[in-house]
Amino acid sequence: MNKNVIISCAVTGSGDTVDKHPDIPVTPKQIADAAIEAASAGAAIAHMHVRDIETGKGCRDDELYKEVVSRIKESGTDVIINLTSGMGGDIEIGPEDNLMKFGPNTDFVNALERLSHVEKILPDICSLDCGTLNFGDGNMIYVSTPEQLRLGAKRIQELGVKPELEIFDTGHMWFANKMHEEGLLDDPALFQICLGIPYGAPANTSSMKNMIDMLPTGSNWAAFGIGAMQMPMVAQAVLLGGNVRVGLEDNLYLEKGVYASNGSLVEKAATIINNLGANVMGVSEARKKLGLKN
């Protein structure tokens, strides 16, 4: 069991959730305010995507990222900044009679272009999705090849940013370990075990335990489940010795029929952690534990 737990809050993702919740953060101000709210509730880390202001869809606009981070810093809020670098890996395969006619949801760029905003901002942490994945029931796939991952990991290392290795299935962990062996990941490595996303690993104890048994010695790790499994996976991660992630990127409800805010999800996770006899770790302690450089 982990007695001192870091809470990360993923305040808004890139998914189609704007029409499913009345207060999904979309504008840079809304995203920054959500991160500040999460930090005030006890989150040491704010994990952030940005969205197109007009459509609400996820995007890769460097200026939007810069505005979000500037607003957080100008507020004086002490929170670890974690920016996604997962955008730009989406391919929507065409119909069976024309597979190469990629669909309108395709957004596919090279490994270094996915890091454009990281180059400019130098956040504390950026995510690195560690493999390719069937995404949902249609023709969407997320593509991150071994060559792309090595290029991305090397550049992140050169920038002095801590990569958060997003693990959606055991093969992703296998390859992340390979990058660690090759010296592309500085110790202590940081892993995020992502459970319940169709069609990666399901959100259950067996999946989580299997993945943590594969971790390199001395690594830091957190885990989360999506939807109704968010809070059960909070408890499970703490019991298995890890840290936790909550937030509107992964779950829209505080309880059945009750919309959540990022702050309320952090507060609920903190209550679970405390009820298990553990403590919520502050920002300065979390920085030290994660081996962050600033």
For each residue, the residues with C-beta under 8 A, 3 or more apart:
1: 238 239 240 241 276 277 278
2: 5 237 238 240 241 242 243 278
3: 277 278 279
4: 278 279 281 285 289
5: 2 238 243 244 273 278 279 280 281
6: 44 45 222 243 244 281 286 289 290
7: 42 43 44 45 243 244 245 246 266 269 270 273 280 281
8: 43 44 45 46 47 82 192 222 243 244 245 246 247
9: 35 38 39 41 43 45 46 47 245 246 247 262 265 266
10: 13 47 48 224 245 246 247 248 249 250
11: 25 31 34 35 38 46 47 48 247 248 249 262
12: 24 25 26 30 31 34 48 49 51 247 248 249
13: 10 17 49 58 248 249 250
14: 49 51 57 58 59 84 86 87
15: 58 249
16: 19 20 57
17: 13 20 21 24 248 252
18: 21 24 26 51 56
19: 16
20: 16 17 24 252
21: 17 18 24 248 252 259
22: 259
23: 259 261
24: 12 17 18 20 21 56 248
25: 11 12 30 31 33 34 51 248 262
26: 12 18 30 31 51 53 56
27: 30 31 51 53
28: 31 32 50 64 67 68 71
29: 32 33 71
30: 12 25 26 27 33 34
31: 11 12 25 26 27 28 34 35 48 50 51 68
32: 28 29 35 36 67 68 69 71 72 75
33: 25 29 30 36 37 71
34: 11 12 25 30 31 37 38 46 248 261 262
35: 9 11 31 32 38 39 46 48 68 72 77 79 262
36: 32 33 39 40 72 75 77 79
37: 33 34 40 41 261 262 263
38: 9 11 34 35 41 43 46 79 247 262 263 266
39: 9 35 36 42 43 44 46 77 78 79 283
40: 36 37 77 263
41: 9 37 38 262 263 264 266 267 270
42: 7 39 266 267 270 280
43: 7 8 9 38 39 46 79 262 266
44: 6 7 8 39 79 80 281 282 283 285 286
45: 6 7 8 9 79 80 82 125 286
46: 8 9 11 34 35 38 39 43 72 79 80 81 82
47: 8 9 10 11 82 83 84 125 127 164 245 247 249
48: 10 11 12 31 35 65 68 81 82 83 84
49: 12 13 14 58 84 87 249
50: 28 31 58 59 60 61 64 65 68
51: 12 14 18 25 26 27 31 55 56 57 58 59 64
52: 55 56 57 58 59 61
53: 26 27 64
54:
55: 51 52
56: 18 24 26 51 52
57: 14 16 51 52
58: 13 14 15 49 50 51 52 87
59: 14 50 51 52 64 87
60: 50 87 88 107 109 114 116 117
61: 50 52 64 65
62: 65 66 116 117 120
63: 66 67
64: 28 50 51 53 59 61 67 68
65: 48 50 61 62 68 69 83 117 120 121
66: 62 63 69 70 117 120 121
67: 28 32 63 64 70 71
68: 28 31 32 35 48 50 64 65 71 72
69: 32 65 66 72 73 81 83 121 123
70: 66 67 73 74
71: 28 29 32 33 67 68 74 75
72: 32 35 36 46 68 69 75 77 79 81
73: 69 70 76 77
74: 70 71
75: 32 36 71 72
76: 73
77: 35 36 39 40 72 73
78: 39 283 284
79: 35 36 38 39 43 44 45 46 72 283
80: 44 45 46 124 125 283 286 287 290 292
81: 46 48 69 72 121 123 124 125
82: 8 45 46 47 48 123 124 125 126 127 164
83: 47 48 65 69 117 118 121 123 125 126 127
84: 14 47 48 49 87 126 127
85: 114 115 117 118 126 127 128 129 152 156
86: 14 89 114 127 128 129 142 166
87: 14 49 58 59 60 84 90 107 114
88: 60 107 108 109 113 114
89: 86 107 108 114 129 142 143 144
90: 87 105 106 107 108 135 140 141 142 143
91: 102 106 108 140 141 142 143
92: 102 103 104 105 106 138 139 140
93: 99 102 103 139 140 141
94: 98 99 100 101 102 103 139
95: 98 99 101
96: 99
97:
98: 94 95 101
99: 93 94 95 96
100: 94
101: 94 95 98
102: 91 92 93 94 106 108
103: 92 93 94 106 139
104: 92
105: 90 92 140
106: 90 91 92 102 103
107: 60 87 88 89 90
108: 88 89 90 91 102 143
109: 60 88 113 114
110: 113 114 148 151
111: 114 115 147 148 149 151 152 155
112: 115 116 151 152 155
113: 88 109 110 116
114: 60 85 86 87 88 89 109 110 111 152
115: 85 111 112 118 119 126 152 155 156 159
116: 60 62 112 113 119 120
117: 60 62 65 66 83 85 120 121
118: 83 85 115 121 122 123 126 156 159 161
119: 115 116 122 155 159
120: 62 65 66 116 117
121: 65 66 69 81 83 117 118
122: 118 119 159 160 161
123: 69 81 82 83 118 126 161
124: 80 81 82 161 162 287 292 294
125: 45 47 80 81 82 83 161 162 163 164 190 290 292
126: 82 83 84 85 115 118 123 156 161 162 163 164
127: 47 82 83 84 85 86 163 164 166 192
128: 85 86 149 152 153 156 163 164 165 166
129: 85 86 89 133 142 144 166 168 172
130: 144 149 165 166 167 168 172 173 175 176
131: 144 149 168 169 171 172 175
132: 141 142 143 144 145
133: 129 141 142 168 169 197 199 200
134: 140 141 198 199
135: 90 140 141 142 197 198 199
136: 140 198 199
137: 198
138: 92
139: 92 93 94 103
140: 90 91 92 93 105 134 135 136
141: 90 91 93 132 133 134 135
142: 86 89 90 91 129 132 133 135
143: 89 90 91 108 132 148
144: 89 129 130 131 132 148 149
145: 132 148 149
146: 149 150 175
147: 111 150 151
148: 110 111 143 144 145 151 152
149: 111 128 130 131 144 145 146 152 153 175 179
150: 146 147 153 154 179 182 184
151: 110 111 112 147 148 154 155
152: 85 111 112 114 115 128 148 149 155 156
153: 128 149 150 156 157 163 179 184 185
154: 150 151 157 158 184
155: 111 112 115 119 151 152 158 159
156: 85 115 118 126 128 152 153 159 161 163
157: 153 154 160 163 184 185 186
158: 154 155
159: 115 118 119 122 155 156
160: 122 157 293
161: 118 122 123 124 125 126 156
162: 124 125 126 186 190 290 291 292 293
163: 125 126 127 128 153 156 157 185 190
164: 47 82 125 126 127 128 190 191 192
165: 128 130 172 176 185 189 190 191 192
166: 86 127 128 129 130 172 192 194
167: 130 172 173 176 191 192 193 194 211
168: 129 130 131 133 172 194 197 200 201
169: 131 133 172 173 200 201
170: 173 174 201 210 211 214
171: 131 174 175
172: 129 130 131 165 166 167 168 169 175 176
173: 130 167 169 170 176 177 191 211 214 215
174: 170 171 177 178 214
175: 130 131 146 149 171 172 178 179
176: 130 165 167 172 173 179 180 185 189 191
177: 173 174 180 181 214 216
178: 174 175 181 182
179: 149 150 153 175 176 182 184 185
180: 176 177 183 184 185 189 216
181: 177 178
182: 150 178 179
183: 180
184: 150 153 154 157 179 180
185: 153 157 163 165 176 179 180 189
186: 157 162 189 291
187: 218 291
188: 218 219 220 290 291
189: 165 176 180 185 186 216 218 219 220
190: 125 162 163 164 165 219 220 221 290
191: 164 165 167 173 176 215 219 220 221 222
192: 8 127 164 165 166 167 221 222 223 224 245
193: 167 208 211 212 221 222 223 224 237 242
194: 166 167 168 197 200 201 223 224
195: 200 201 202 203 204 207 208 223 224 225 226 229 233
196: 200 201 202 203 225 226 227 229 233
197: 133 135 168 194 200 226
198: 134 135 136 137
199: 133 134 135 136
200: 133 168 169 194 195 196 197
201: 168 169 170 194 195 196 207 210 211
202: 195 196 207
203: 195 196 207 225 226 229 232 233
204: 195 207 208
205: 208 209 236
206: 209 210
207: 195 201 202 203 204 210 211
208: 193 195 204 205 211 212 223 233 236 237 240
209: 205 206 212 213 240
210: 170 201 206 207 213 214
211: 167 170 173 193 201 207 208 214 215 223
212: 193 208 209 215 221 223 240 241 242
213: 209 210
214: 170 173 174 177 210 211
215: 173 191 211 212 219 221
216: 177 180 189 219
217:
218: 187 188 189
219: 188 189 190 191 215 216
220: 188 189 190 191 243 289 290 291
221: 190 191 192 193 212 215 242 243
222: 6 8 191 192 193 237 242 243 244 245
223: 192 193 194 195 208 211 212 233 236 237 240 242 243 244 245
224: 10 192 193 194 195 230 233 234 237 244 245 246 250
225: 195 196 203 229 230 232 233 250
226: 195 196 197 203 229 230 250 251
227: 196 230 250 251
228: 232 251 253
229: 195 196 203 225 226 232 233
230: 224 225 226 227 233 234 246 250 251 265
231: 234 235 246 268 269 272
232: 203 225 228 229 235 236
233: 195 196 203 208 223 224 225 229 230 236 237 244
234: 224 230 231 237 238 244 246 269 272 273
235: 231 232 238 239 272 276
236: 205 208 223 232 233 239 240
237: 2 193 208 222 223 224 233 234 240 242 243 244
238: 1 2 5 234 235 241 242 244 272 273 276 278
239: 1 235 236 276
240: 1 2 208 209 212 223 236 237
241: 1 2 212 238
242: 2 193 212 221 222 223 237 238
243: 2 5 6 7 8 220 221 222 223 237 281
244: 5 6 7 8 222 223 224 233 234 237 238 269 273
245: 7 8 9 10 47 192 222 223 224 250
246: 7 8 9 10 224 230 231 234 250 251 262 265 266 268 269
247: 8 9 10 11 12 38 47 250 251 262 265 266
248: 10 11 12 13 17 21 24 25 34 251 252 260 261 262 265
249: 10 11 12 13 15 47 49
250: 10 13 224 225 226 227 230 245 246 247
251: 226 227 228 230 246 247 248 260 265
252: 17 20 21 248 259 260
253: 228 256 257 258 259 260
254: 258 259 260 261 264 265 268
255: 258
256: 253
257: 253
258: 253 254 255
259: 21 22 23 252 253 254
260: 248 251 252 253 254 264 265
261: 23 34 37 248 254 264 265
262: 9 11 25 34 35 37 38 41 43 246 247 248 265 266
263: 37 38 40 41 266 267
264: 41 254 260 261 267 268
265: 9 230 246 247 248 251 254 260 261 262 268 269
266: 7 9 38 41 42 43 246 247 262 263 269 270
267: 41 42 263 264 270 271
268: 231 246 254 264 265 271 272
269: 7 231 234 244 246 265 266 272 273
270: 7 41 42 266 267 273 274 280
271: 267 268 274 275
272: 231 234 235 238 268 269 275 276
273: 5 7 234 238 244 269 270 276 278 279 280
274: 270 271 277 278 279 280
275: 271 272
276: 1 235 238 239 272 273
277: 1 3 274
278: 1 2 3 4 5 238 273 274
279: 3 4 5 273 274
280: 5 7 42 270 273 274
281: 4 5 6 7 44 243 285 286 289
282: 44 285 286
283: 39 44 78 79 80 286 287
284: 78 287 288
285: 4 44 281 282 288 289
286: 6 44 45 80 281 282 283 289 290
287: 80 124 283 284 290 292
288: 284 285 291 292
289: 4 6 220 281 285 286
290: 6 80 125 162 188 190 220 286 287
291: 162 186 187 188 220 288
292: 80 124 125 162 287 288
293: 160 162
294: 124
